[in-house]
Amino acid sequence: MLYSGFYGDLKNAPMIKNCPITLECQLTETIDLPTNYLFIGEIKGAYGDENCFIGGKPDIIEINPLLLSMPDNSYWQVGEFLGRACKIGRSLKA
């Protein structure tokens, strides 16, 4: 599948048209943590497949995001634990 890109109103970061929902954010703060950085942004625009919205609001079940929780490095779907991030990656290398 080829992924086509586009730019939102801010015009500074490409977004993937094939994603069910894309949020266009503007960086408002960067916090230096002991092992990494925490980036905080303000959502400036939301773009997505019309099937992923109900009454103008995102439908989390239809979007079906893959989430990574920290610091336990676990992958989740909405309401469902999928596995430990690094462990799953190692099994794919084998």
C-alpha positions as CSV (number, residue, x, y, z in Angstrom):
1,M,0.0,0.0,0.0
2,L,1.3,3.4,-0.9
3,Y,0.9,6.1,1.7
4,S,0.1,9.6,0.5
5,G,0.9,12.6,2.5
6,F,-0.6,16.0,3.1
7,Y,0.0,19.1,5.1
8,G,-2.5,20.7,7.5
9,D,-3.1,24.4,8.2
10,L,0.3,24.8,10.0
11,K,2.2,23.5,7.0
12,N,5.3,22.4,9.0
13,A,4.9,18.6,9.3
14,P,3.7,16.0,6.8
15,M,0.8,13.8,7.8
16,I,-0.3,10.4,6.5
17,K,-3.6,10.6,4.6
18,N,-4.2,6.8,5.1
19,C,-4.4,7.1,8.9
20,P,-7.9,6.9,10.4
21,I,-7.2,10.2,12.3
22,T,-4.3,12.6,12.3
23,L,-3.8,15.4,14.8
24,E,-1.9,18.5,13.9
25,C,-0.1,19.8,16.9
26,Q,2.0,22.8,17.8
27,L,4.8,22.3,20.3
28,T,4.2,24.4,23.4
29,E,6.8,23.0,25.9
30,T,9.7,20.6,26.1
31,I,10.5,19.1,29.5
32,D,14.0,17.5,30.0
33,L,13.5,14.3,32.0
34,P,16.4,12.1,33.4
35,T,16.3,9.6,30.4
36,N,14.3,11.4,27.7
37,Y,12.2,14.4,26.8
38,L,8.5,15.0,27.3
39,F,7.0,17.1,24.4
40,I,3.7,18.9,25.2
41,G,1.7,20.3,22.3
42,E,-1.6,22.0,21.5
43,I,-3.9,20.3,19.0
44,K,-4.4,22.8,16.2
45,G,-6.3,20.6,13.7
46,A,-7.8,17.1,13.4
47,Y,-8.2,15.3,10.1
48,G,-9.6,11.9,9.4
49,D,-11.8,9.3,7.8
50,E,-15.4,10.4,8.3
51,N,-16.2,6.8,9.4
52,C,-14.0,7.5,12.5
53,F,-16.3,10.2,13.8
54,I,-19.7,10.1,15.5
55,G,-21.5,13.4,15.9
56,G,-18.3,15.3,15.1
57,K,-16.3,13.5,17.8
58,P,-13.7,10.8,17.3
59,D,-15.0,7.2,17.7
60,I,-12.1,5.4,19.6
61,I,-13.4,1.9,18.7
62,E,-13.5,2.7,15.0
63,I,-10.1,4.3,15.1
64,N,-8.7,1.3,16.9
65,P,-5.3,2.9,17.9
66,L,-2.2,1.0,18.9
67,L,-1.0,2.5,22.2
68,L,2.3,2.3,24.0
69,S,2.2,2.9,27.8
70,M,5.3,4.0,29.7
71,P,7.3,3.1,31.7
72,D,6.2,-0.5,31.5
73,N,6.6,-0.5,27.6
74,S,3.3,-2.3,27.0
75,Y,1.2,-2.2,23.8
76,W,-2.5,-1.9,24.2
77,Q,-5.6,-1.7,22.1
78,V,-8.6,0.0,23.6
79,G,-9.3,-2.1,26.7
80,E,-7.0,-5.0,25.6
81,F,-3.4,-5.7,26.7
82,L,-1.4,-6.8,23.7
83,G,2.0,-7.5,25.1
84,R,5.3,-6.1,26.3
85,A,6.9,-3.9,23.7
86,C,10.5,-5.1,23.7
87,K,9.6,-8.7,24.2
88,I,7.3,-8.7,21.1
89,G,10.1,-7.1,19.0
90,R,12.6,-9.7,20.0
91,S,10.2,-12.5,19.0
92,L,9.9,-11.0,15.6
93,K,13.7,-11.0,15.0
94,A,13.9,-14.8,15.6
